[in-house]
Amino acid sequence: MSQQPAPDVTARLPVTEPVTESMSPATPGTHQVTQQTPDPGPGDPPLVTIVLPCFNEQEHVIEEVERICAAMDASGLSYELLVIDDASTDATLPLLEEALPSFPHMRLMPFRRNGGSGTARRIGTMDARGEIVVWTDADMTYPNERIPELVSMLVDDPTYDQVVGARTSEEGSHKLLRVPAKWVIRKIAERLSNSSIPDLNSGLRAFRRSVSLPYLRLLPPGFSCVTTITLAFLSNQHDIKYVPIDYAKRSGTSKFHFVKDAYRYILQVLRMVMYFNPLKVLMPLALWLVGIGLAKAVYDLFAHFGRFAVNTVLIFITGMLIGALALLADLIVRSRSEV
C-alpha cells in the first residue's frame, strides 16, 4: 500500500504562533499520513474532521471505525476520519492499513513514537481539514453513533463553540476512587471558572477548529488534554453546550493510572486557571492570610502587651507577598496579545 508524506502541520498554524520544539516537547517526531482517496480540493474541504487516537486497540478498532463511518454516511455530512496510531505495539496499525480501501473517508496517521492522547489530538486538530473537529476514543466507551448529533448542534446554533457529551455514569477502572476524585476536581474547576461543568473530562466533544487554534499549544500530552480544552474555552467566554450521553464499559485494557492521572488533572485545572485568571487562584489565599495575620495582630496587642509574635508577622507578610504575586501574574496575563 502506497503512503504519501504527511502534510506540513505547521502550515495550518496562525502566523503569530510558530511551532517550535519547546512548544511541543512530546510531539512524536516525523510521521506519515496514508489516505485512500485524493485530498479534496482547496474549495471543497469536508465539514467535519473526526480525530480518533488509537493505542493498542487491535481487538475493536475496526468495529469502532465502522460505527463512526456508518453514522456519518447516514447523516449526509461531509467528513474525514483521521485515525492516529500512537505507535501501537500490537496489530492495530496493520489492521488499519488493511482496512483503508474499505473506508474512503478515512486517513491514517501513524506515529513513530508514542506521544500520548493529548499529542495525538493536538496534531490531529492542526492537520484537520474540517472546520468542525470531533474528539472521541476508540475503546467502544462513547456512543460515537451520536457524533452527527453533536455536529448538527454546532451547525444549527453558531452561538456555541463546543458541544460536549456529558456522561451520565462512570464505568472506568478504580470506580470507587475515580467518582469522588473527579467530583472534587470538577467542583474546583467550576469554582475557579465560574461555570457549571457537568463533565470536565469527557472524551467525546465537537468544537470549532478556528476557535481552538490559539489554545492547542496548551494541550498536555496525556488524558488531561480534554480538561484543558474545556477550561480554555470557558475561561475565554466561549459557550459550551453539554449533552447527556451513555458511557459503556471499556473494551481492552485501560491506560488510566489513578494516582498519577488524578494528580495531573488537579495540576492541569490549576495551571489553566492560572494561565487565564491567576487572581482566582492566588488572591483568595492571599486575603485569607492577610486577614488571619491582622486578627492575630489584634490578639497579640492584648495578649502580649503590644508585641507581635513572629508567626503573626510571617503570616501577614506571606499574604502580602502572595497578593503581590497575584497582581503581577494578572498583569502579565492581561498584557499577552492573544488574551
QUIQUIZI-V776014 format. One record per run of one state. SS is the DSSP state (a for helix, b for strand, c for the rest). FROM is the first residue (numbers start at 0). TO is the last residue. If there is no record, write none. Layout:
# QUIQUIZI-V776014
ss | from | to
SS | FROM | TO
SS | FROM | TO
This chain:
# QUIQUIZI-V776014
ss | from | to
c | 0 | 2
b | 3 | 4
c | 5 | 7
a | 8 | 11
c | 12 | 30
b | 31 | 34
c | 35 | 46
b | 47 | 53
c | 54 | 59
a | 60 | 74
c | 75 | 77
b | 78 | 84
c | 85 | 90
a | 91 | 101
c | 102 | 104
b | 105 | 109
c | 110 | 115
a | 116 | 125
c | 126 | 130
b | 131 | 136
c | 137 | 140
b | 141 | 141
c | 142 | 142
a | 143 | 155
c | 156 | 160
b | 161 | 166
c | 167 | 173
a | 174 | 192
c | 193 | 203
b | 204 | 207
a | 208 | 217
c | 218 | 223
a | 224 | 234
c | 235 | 238
b | 239 | 244
c | 245 | 245
b | 246 | 246
c | 247 | 256
a | 257 | 302
c | 303 | 308
a | 309 | 334
c | 335 | 338
